Amino acid sequence: MKTVSVGQNSDNAPVILPGSALTQEELASAYQALLGKTPLQMLDNRTLAFNVSTLVFWSEPQVRTTYFDCPEPMGKRSGPVPHPGLVFVWQDHGLSVFAVKGRKRPSLNTPLFKAPYMNVYAGGSICMGNVKVPKPEPGNISACEAAFFQSRFTHANHATQVQYPGGIYTLWVDLLASKANRFPEQALAPMEPVHGKQQFTMADLLSKAGDLS
């Protein structure tokens, strides 16, 4: 990379003069000026991937108080229910969520499943309505989780969200009534595979999210 300087010719008209190569110090200074000074952050076990525009993080399986405001006969209900492990993709333009089986931190080969929630589209993107989420940064993961789980789940966005008799409304009604402490992973529906593969994995998700960032 070179600097550009402007001078004048014999007619006093502006001309571009030969530039000089930037030093490493000058490049570093220009880069810092563009991005601003960003403090270093410790990345906890939940952070799976992160760059300036995308944060991918994992939420362990656990019981959470969950709120529903659905069409009858389910209607308005709330209570502690088990949730599967989840992978969130958080970008400035939106939030997506996927489910995983087991309690281990996901790896590149981990298969992903459709998140078993109302308000989530088949591809994983979340209809957040008026819910506001902060900037996608590792230090804001807990705030992002709270924005998702403290919202009201209201309507099914597609017909194949779960593999459960009676569908997604029946699944959550049964979980509320059962007081179960583990999500029935057999109810998770697989994501559509890509590139002729048998399963949609974390590696596929990171590739897709990188293309959208």
Secondary structure, 3 states (H helix, E strand, C coil): CECCEEEECCCCCEEEECCCECCHHHHHHHHHHHHCCCCCCCCCCCEEEECCCEEEEEECCEEEEEEEECCCCCCEEEEEEEECEEEEEEECCEEEEEEECCCCCCCCCCECEECCCCCECCCCEECCCCCCCCCCCHHHHHHHHHHHHCCEECCCCCCCCECCCCHHHHHHHHHHHHCCCCCCHHHECECCCCCCCCCCEHHHHHHHHHHHC
